[in-house]
Amino acid sequence: MNELPPSQPNAPGVKLAPDDARARAAATLTPRHIGLINGRGLWTLYLKEIHRFLKVWMQALAAPLITTLLFLAIFTLALGDRVSGVDSLPFDQFLAPGLVMMSMVQGAFANNSSSLLISKVQNNIFDVMMPPLSSHELTFAFTMAGVTRGLMVGLSTCFGMWLFVDMSIHNLGVILYFAVMASLFLSLLGLLAGIWADKFDHVAAITNFIITPLAFLSGTFYSIERLPGIWNDLAHLNPFFYMIDGFRSGFIGHSDAPIWLGMLVLFVLNAALWWFCHHLFVKGYKLKT
């Protein structure tokens, strides 16, 4: 019998020995090199989160618009003739930016808190944790998805407001900074809530007893300059105040606190929350068990 040349170990009709087959497979199947950043995995997770809330766009985008317009109608009809904004500004022009910001941050919070909790309840969180994504990449993908939803909600509510309120832009850069940083802040808080919560009641408790009260007591419906003494001081400890005050100043050109202070507060809070979320992903807190 003629022997096959060494250069044809896989000729038709010839079976390789088990050791030879394993050696050949090891030589041809080399691991994929990901690099410093797993860009494809990060982008895939981000798109997955975007597609998730776009599937329910009526709830995610249309509902905040309707709710915000209802707030605008109720408060302007009830108080519009009796209350004015700052510097004799019409009350509806003072109120509208605060309502837009409130809907924006609530959307950003709801996106991540619901996404993480649903994955944990359905027991498919392991599908997110198993791919070769670092803790920073997981944090980035989830938070950017929350920021995207927040900005989309803000953009839609702004267009809705412009149909009924004479809103003008005083400083577009300030508007964009506070819109992005506020959405990032609530997106990170939503990520923390989703990691910590074990059931939907936990997220509802955070929304009802922390997020909503802070949003309503942040100067959305009034200027905190009218608050006396200690109440004015306490209002300056509310991070939601700096979001709404800075965002509103981009439209009306007036703020109750220095713009640079609001920018600094949001930057520091976001940096701290980002580190905390990253740390929880590293530890796998309530995610790997």
C-alpha positions as CSV (number, residue, x, y, z in Angstrom):
1,M,0.0,0.0,0.0
2,N,1.3,3.4,-0.9
3,E,1.7,5.9,1.9
4,L,0.3,9.4,1.8
5,P,2.8,12.2,1.6
6,P,3.2,14.1,4.9
7,S,1.7,17.2,3.2
8,Q,-1.7,15.5,2.8
9,P,-2.8,14.3,6.2
10,N,-6.4,15.1,5.5
11,A,-6.8,13.4,2.1
12,P,-10.2,11.9,1.4
13,G,-10.8,8.5,2.9
14,V,-8.0,8.8,5.4
15,K,-8.9,9.0,9.1
16,L,-6.6,10.9,11.4
17,A,-5.6,9.5,14.8
18,P,-7.4,11.2,17.7
19,D,-4.2,12.9,18.8
20,D,-3.5,14.2,15.3
21,A,-7.0,15.5,15.0
22,R,-6.8,17.4,18.3
23,A,-3.4,18.8,17.3
24,R,-4.7,20.0,13.9
25,A,-7.8,21.6,15.5
26,A,-5.6,23.4,18.1
27,A,-3.4,24.7,15.2
28,T,-6.3,26.0,13.1
29,L,-8.7,27.3,15.9
30,T,-6.8,30.2,17.4
31,P,-8.6,32.4,20.0
32,R,-10.0,35.7,18.7
33,H,-8.0,38.7,19.8
34,I,-10.3,41.3,21.4
35,G,-7.9,44.0,22.2
36,L,-8.0,46.7,24.9
37,I,-11.7,47.4,24.3
38,N,-14.3,44.9,23.2
39,G,-15.9,47.3,20.8
40,R,-18.2,44.8,19.1
41,G,-19.5,43.4,22.4
42,L,-20.0,46.9,23.9
43,W,-21.9,48.1,20.8
44,T,-24.0,44.9,20.8
45,L,-25.1,45.3,24.4
46,Y,-25.8,49.0,23.8
47,L,-28.0,48.2,20.8
48,K,-29.7,45.4,22.7
49,E,-30.8,47.9,25.4
50,I,-31.9,50.5,22.7
51,H,-34.0,47.9,20.9
52,R,-35.5,46.8,24.2
53,F,-37.1,50.2,25.1
54,L,-37.9,51.0,21.4
55,K,-40.1,47.8,21.4
56,V,-42.3,49.6,23.9
57,W,-42.0,53.1,22.6
58,M,-45.5,54.1,23.6
59,Q,-44.6,53.5,27.2
60,A,-41.0,54.7,27.0
61,L,-41.4,57.8,24.8
62,A,-45.0,58.7,24.3
63,A,-46.2,58.3,27.9
64,P,-43.7,60.9,29.3
65,L,-44.8,63.4,26.7
66,I,-48.4,63.0,27.6
67,T,-47.7,63.2,31.3
68,T,-45.6,66.3,30.9
69,L,-48.2,68.1,28.9
70,L,-50.8,67.3,31.5
71,F,-48.6,68.8,34.2
72,L,-48.2,71.9,32.1
73,A,-51.9,72.2,31.5
74,I,-52.9,71.7,35.1
75,F,-50.3,74.1,36.6
76,T,-50.7,76.8,34.0
77,L,-54.5,76.7,34.2
78,A,-54.5,76.7,38.0
79,L,-51.7,79.1,38.7
80,G,-50.7,80.8,35.5
81,D,-52.5,84.1,36.2
82,R,-51.5,84.2,39.9
83,V,-47.8,83.2,39.7
84,S,-44.9,84.5,37.6
85,G,-41.5,83.1,37.1
86,V,-38.3,85.0,37.8
87,D,-37.8,88.5,36.4
88,S,-41.5,88.7,35.5
89,L,-41.2,85.8,33.1
90,P,-44.5,84.1,32.2
91,F,-45.1,81.1,34.5
92,D,-45.4,78.6,31.6
93,Q,-42.0,79.6,30.2
94,F,-40.5,79.2,33.7
95,L,-42.2,75.8,34.2
96,A,-41.6,74.1,30.9
97,P,-37.9,73.5,31.2
98,G,-38.3,72.0,34.6
99,L,-41.0,69.6,33.4
100,V,-38.8,68.5,30.5
101,M,-35.9,67.8,32.8
102,M,-38.1,65.9,35.2
103,S,-39.4,63.6,32.5
104,M,-35.9,63.2,31.1
105,V,-34.3,61.9,34.3
106,Q,-37.3,59.7,35.2
107,G,-36.9,58.0,31.8
108,A,-33.2,57.5,32.3
109,F,-33.7,56.0,35.7
110,A,-36.5,53.7,34.6
111,N,-34.5,52.3,31.7
112,N,-31.6,50.8,33.6
113,S,-33.5,49.9,36.8
114,S,-36.1,47.9,34.8
115,S,-33.6,46.3,32.4
116,L,-31.3,44.9,35.2
117,L,-34.2,43.8,37.4
118,I,-36.1,42.0,34.5
119,S,-32.9,40.2,33.6
120,K,-32.5,39.0,37.2
121,V,-36.1,38.0,37.6
122,Q,-36.1,36.1,34.3
123,N,-32.7,34.6,35.3
124,N,-31.0,35.6,32.0
125,I,-28.6,38.1,33.6
126,F,-25.9,35.4,33.1
127,D,-26.2,36.0,29.4
128,V,-25.0,39.5,30.0
129,M,-22.3,38.7,32.5
130,M,-20.7,35.7,30.6
131,P,-19.4,37.5,27.4
132,P,-15.9,39.0,27.6
133,L,-17.0,42.5,28.7
134,S,-15.1,44.3,31.4
135,S,-16.9,46.0,34.2
136,H,-16.2,49.4,32.7
137,E,-17.7,48.2,29.4
138,L,-20.8,46.9,31.1
139,T,-21.2,50.2,33.0
140,F,-20.7,52.2,29.8
141,A,-23.2,50.2,27.7
142,F,-26.0,50.3,30.2
143,T,-25.5,53.9,31.2
144,M,-25.3,55.2,27.6
145,A,-28.5,53.3,26.8
146,G,-30.2,55.1,29.8
147,V,-28.7,58.4,28.6
148,T,-30.0,57.8,25.1
149,R,-33.5,57.1,26.4
150,G,-33.4,60.2,28.6
151,L,-32.3,62.4,25.8
152,M,-34.9,61.0,23.4
153,V,-37.6,61.7,26.1
154,G,-36.3,65.2,26.6
155,L,-36.2,65.9,22.8
156,S,-39.8,64.7,22.3
157,T,-41.1,66.6,25.3
158,C,-39.3,69.8,24.2
159,F,-41.0,69.6,20.8
160,G,-44.3,69.0,22.6
161,M,-43.7,72.0,24.8
162,W,-42.9,74.3,21.9
163,L,-46.4,73.7,20.5
164,F,-47.9,75.4,23.6
165,V,-45.1,77.5,25.2
166,D,-43.0,80.2,23.7
167,M,-39.7,78.7,24.7
168,S,-36.4,80.3,23.5
169,I,-32.9,79.1,23.7
170,H,-30.5,81.3,25.6
171,N,-27.4,79.0,25.8
172,L,-27.5,75.7,23.8
173,G,-24.2,74.5,25.3
174,V,-25.5,74.8,28.9
175,I,-28.7,73.0,27.9
176,L,-26.8,70.1,26.3
177,Y,-24.4,69.8,29.3
178,F,-27.1,69.6,31.9
179,A,-29.3,67.3,29.8
180,V,-26.5,64.8,29.3
181,M,-25.1,65.0,32.8
182,A,-28.5,64.7,34.4
183,S,-29.5,61.8,32.3
184,L,-26.1,60.1,33.1
185,F,-26.7,60.7,36.8
186,L,-30.1,59.1,36.8
187,S,-29.0,56.3,34.5
188,L,-26.3,55.4,37.0
189,L,-28.7,55.6,39.9
190,G,-31.1,53.3,37.9
191,L,-28.2,50.9,37.3
192,L,-27.5,50.8,41.1
193,A,-31.2,50.3,41.8
194,G,-31.4,47.4,39.3
195,I,-28.4,45.7,40.7
196,W,-29.6,46.1,44.3
197,A,-33.3,45.3,43.8
198,D,-34.6,41.8,44.1
199,K,-38.2,42.5,43.1
200,F,-40.2,45.3,41.5
201,D,-41.4,46.6,44.8
202,H,-37.8,47.6,45.6
203,V,-37.5,49.8,42.5
204,A,-40.9,51.2,43.1
205,A,-39.9,52.2,46.6
206,I,-36.8,54.0,45.3
207,T,-38.9,55.8,42.7
208,N,-41.8,56.8,45.0
209,F,-39.8,57.7,48.1
210,I,-36.5,59.1,46.7
211,I,-36.6,60.0,43.0
212,T,-40.1,61.6,42.8
213,P,-39.8,63.7,46.1
214,L,-36.4,65.0,45.1
215,A,-37.7,65.9,41.7
216,F,-40.8,67.7,43.0
217,L,-38.8,69.6,45.7
218,S,-36.0,70.7,43.4
219,G,-37.6,73.9,42.1
220,T,-39.4,72.5,39.2
221,F,-42.6,74.4,39.9
222,Y,-41.1,77.4,41.8
223,S,-37.9,79.3,42.3
224,I,-36.1,78.3,45.5
225,E,-35.2,82.0,46.0
226,R,-38.7,82.2,47.5
227,L,-37.9,79.6,50.2
228,P,-37.1,81.1,53.6
229,G,-34.0,80.4,55.8
230,I,-33.2,76.7,56.3
231,W,-35.5,75.5,53.6
232,N,-33.4,77.4,51.0
233,D,-30.2,75.9,52.4
234,L,-31.7,72.4,52.3
235,A,-32.8,72.9,48.7
236,H,-29.1,73.5,47.7
237,L,-28.3,70.0,49.0
238,N,-30.7,68.4,46.5
239,P,-28.8,67.3,43.4
240,F,-32.0,67.5,41.4
241,F,-32.0,71.3,42.0
242,Y,-28.7,71.8,40.1
243,M,-30.0,69.7,37.2
244,I,-33.2,71.6,36.8
245,D,-31.7,75.0,37.6
246,G,-28.9,74.7,35.2
247,F,-31.1,73.2,32.4
248,R,-33.6,76.0,32.9
249,S,-31.0,78.7,32.8
250,G,-30.1,77.6,29.3
251,F,-33.6,78.6,28.2
252,I,-34.4,81.7,30.3
253,G,-30.9,83.0,31.1
254,H,-31.4,83.0,34.9
255,S,-30.3,80.6,37.5
256,D,-30.7,80.4,41.3
257,A,-27.2,79.0,41.8
258,P,-23.9,79.6,39.9
259,I,-23.8,77.6,36.7
260,W,-20.3,76.4,37.4
261,L,-21.3,75.0,40.8
262,G,-24.1,72.9,39.2
263,M,-21.7,71.7,36.5
264,L,-19.1,70.7,39.2
265,V,-21.7,69.0,41.4
266,L,-23.0,66.8,38.6
267,F,-19.5,65.9,37.4
268,V,-18.4,64.8,40.9
269,L,-21.6,62.8,41.5
270,N,-21.4,61.1,38.2
271,A,-17.7,60.2,38.7
272,A,-18.5,58.7,42.1
273,L,-21.5,56.8,40.9
274,W,-19.6,55.4,37.9
275,W,-16.8,54.1,40.2
276,F,-19.4,52.5,42.4
277,C,-21.3,50.8,39.5
278,H,-17.9,49.6,38.2
279,H,-17.0,48.2,41.6
280,L,-20.3,46.3,41.9
281,F,-19.8,44.7,38.4
282,V,-16.3,43.7,39.4
283,K,-17.7,42.0,42.6
284,G,-20.7,40.6,40.8
285,Y,-22.9,41.8,43.6
286,K,-26.3,40.1,43.2
287,L,-25.4,39.4,39.6
288,K,-23.4,36.2,39.7
289,T,-25.4,34.3,42.3
